[in-house]
Amino acid sequence: MKFQFTILIITLLAFSNSYSQNTKFDALSIHDVRVEYFENPEGIDAPRPRFSWILKGEGRNRFQSAYQIIVASSSEKLIKNEADVWDSGKVNSNHTNQIEYDGISLKSDSKYYWKVKIWDESNNTTEWSSPAHWSMGLLNFSNWKGLFIGHDVGYDKTDKYDSLYLPSARYLRKSFTLNKKLKKATAYTTALGLYELRLNGKKVGDDYFLPGWTDYNKRLYYQTFDITDRLQEGENVVGAVIADGWYAGYIGYALLVRLDKVREFYGVNPSFMGQIHIEYEDGSTEIIASDRSWKSNVGAIREADIIMGETYDARLENSGWDTPNYDDSGWENPKIYTYPNGELEAHPGTKVKNVEQLKPIEITEPSPGTYVFNLGKNIAGIAELKVKGPKGTKVQLRFGEILKSDGQIQTENLRKARATDTYILKGEGLETWQPKFTYHGFQYIEVTGYPGKPTLDAITGLVLSSIETDASTFNSSNTMNNTLFKNINTTQSANFFEIPTDCPQRDERLGWTGDAQIYMRSATYNSDVAAFMTKFLVDLDDAQRWYGAYPNFAPFPYSRPNQYAPAWMDVGIIIPYNMYKVYNDTRALDFMYEGMQKFMEFQEDASTDYLRPGGGNNWGDWLAVNEETSHDFIGSSFYGYDAKLMAEMAEALGKTKDAASYRNLFENIKKAFAKKYILANGRTTEDTQTTYALALYFDLYPDNLAKKGAARLAEKIEKNGYKFATGFLGTKHVMLALSKYGYNDISYKIFQQTEYPSWGYSVENGSTSIWERWNSYTKDDTENSDLNAKMNSFSHYAFGSVAEWMFQHAVGIDTEDSGYRNIIIKPAITREMDFIEGSYKSINGTIASAWNWKGNRVLMNIKIPVNTKAKVHIPTSVLSDIKEGNTSLSKNESIKILNSNEKETIVEVGSGTYVFSVRM
């Protein structure tokens, strides 16, 4: 890989040397056109949707000087440039995202077509972008004609603590006939529970676990599907399969801790509601809506629960139930259920999809008839089973993240999660099955009851996630760190599942807020989480307690006292801030602002002399090692950080008085904090790694003592063998604080550490994901039974928050203001590494940064996207030691020297590729 890096540098040097200011380049091109973060979204309900695009083009200092957006009511009109909906006209602006629609009022159940062109730095115009579109959902309650329908399977009569209640899925169908030529057909569907929409024998769409998890008492999401190509002349059949899901099934640890309620937190029986809007070529319309005329039944899915698993008896299949010419005379008319209290809204986030398929890398047989398939990495998802055998044969699948010393899967850490799927054969040739309404966290699948000896193709792992982890690349001279990056992405994928869950395997899977806020900025580097987090902000806002605190997780189905904690409840400030910082999303700030103010008032009421006590259900620096930081210190430090961020967010919203008030609050907290927690010699009163990390990163140190605090943190790390003593809260901030104050070498020593506690320790012990605990597993002790039985997740992203440091410091990519329009390139170059290279696809395009030692020189390879500029920090003060390509810096007209001090030279560059050579 190092050889490849060298070739790349040589190539770029050649390009750089051939570059001329007088070179004429082709026009810029427009890519990734989106509406509300989506490509051609169906059924949105934002009254003023936001547009975005990314520009690409050769050369340096390329930028957009103006744009024009046109919107039409048909593709034909768009092609003719007939903007009968909106024409922005030529707008002199370099904005390429968060541009609000400003035309006539948009209508329900309508599709709109749009395109954009831009003018470049020389006032040359581009071609129009490729045509794009979006459709509006049903914006008014009067647009809904469907009823909530279901099939009555009875009620839970089991002992709630000693036995599971796992009712069967329900099947719904409706036959209808098309006698005229079809122009357009759109389905609008939702459910209280989970649903899969079927049409003429096939699933509609590629999403899983619809309609998503919400506080159903406040809102219910619906989906929109363009099904024009799925309908046919004559008979058609629409069907739905529904199951309990988050609405009525088991959620989290309720069964484990024996809450008064262990399931049915929102309702008892799932129900489906939907309608198909049909427009014929003759201009007439028709709506096929869910009502009493549909038919209902049960079928082959005998058990279906997200946590507990699914049982499918293929002998009970209603073959052809969702196709024409099926006899449904034995089916019942559905039961009608009342409308929920929550509002019907379009799902604003990214939905769960199958993002990868894995073939097992080996099969073992730890005991006769028990086969264990190894997928090679720890995922969230389901297993597809292929089997051939006699009718009535029962094949059972159980799931685990690691193996015991005897080769059996370990399930103790699953606690009350049964995590078991069962398939009963119908005995008709090769049978292929995958569950619909459950998922598991696993690397290993235990298969029992399989007829004969299975081969590797008997199991396929389907990785399910709401995101793609394709926003960044990372590579370095340390193979362990490269594996760590893969593990971070694997774990984020497994847990960004409708909400940011803490873990995918055990009886929890809750949107723990402390984990989410700690990891938020790392999440943005690895994936485009703008839409995903837009949805989670709604969950947070819905879950906010009446007194102002954000709870420990969201959605929040439990009724328990004091369900908030320092650093967990601060999620309501930190995630919106990062949405603004990374995506320039002020709409997210506006949506959350009232709740954020209420939260700040809650903290003010709880504080004494500007210091906030721990309060609530404290978790502290969860899973810290050998050091304990007080809850009061954590509470007060995050209170100060919240005030600091609130001032910046208020300013972004134009609330100047609020901004001034929060800045003043921050200064008062900082003074009170220093008085109580920071000594005259720069040490903190508690002297833990976490106290220094938080106080330094949150800017709570007095200016004259901050360097002493950083030196003490560096000293503590060094004396501890370059290892952590921190937990969830401290770990992320240690290296960020060290690098902030120039201790990059120490950060790299921690980064490359392989002894416990460290990331390298898990990699050395074979991890394919991030663990909840530093010592979750060792090769020499595969039992850990006491620890695992209590709490131990092998897929927990919180400690993966090191990704933030990896990109901001090791690679050196950050944003000066918001949205990566003004980029900072400041890699932490060290002799501790031979090279590091990485890239990040920001909302304004891909940024790349790499550095590589060549004897006593360092090569810095930088790529800045069109329509942005960057401040590049070069680690030398001697200008004559810096070359760009083969040209001395002072002679390069495309580069502006901003500052040079004893540590570095800072230059400003526009878009393009640059190769700096620095003598060190």
Beta strands, then each sheet from edge to edge (+ up, - down):
strand 1: 29-35
strand 2: 50-56
strand 3: 64-72
strand 4: 86-87
strand 5: 99-100
strand 6: 111-120
strand 7: 132-135
strand 8: 148-150
strand 9: 170-178
strand 10: 182-192
strand 11: 194-199
strand 12: 202-203
strand 13: 207-208
strand 14: 219-226
strand 15: 234-243
strand 16: 271-280
strand 17: 285-289
strand 18: 295-298
strand 19: 301-305
strand 20: 309-313
strand 21: 335-337
strand 22: 343-346
strand 23: 352-358
strand 24: 362-367
strand 25: 370-387
strand 26: 394-400
strand 27: 420-424
strand 28: 431-433
strand 29: 440-448
strand 30: 459-465
strand 31: 472-476
strand 32: 813-815
strand 33: 822-825
strand 34: 835-842
strand 35: 845-854
strand 36: 857-864
strand 37: 869-874
strand 38: 882-884
strand 39: 887-888
strand 40: 895-900
strand 41: 905-909
strand 42: 912-919
sheet 1: 1+ 2- 5+
sheet 2: 4+ 3- 6+ 7-
sheet 3: 8+ 21-
sheet 4: 12+ 11- 15+ 9- 18+
sheet 5: 17+ 16- 10+ 14- 22-
sheet 6: 13+ 23- 30+ 25- 24+
sheet 7: 13+ 23- 30+ 25- 28+
sheet 8: 13+ 23- 30+ 25- 29+ 26- 27+ 20+ 19-
sheet 9: 31+ 34- 35+ 36- 42+ 38- 39+
sheet 10: 32+ 33- 37- 41+ 40-
end
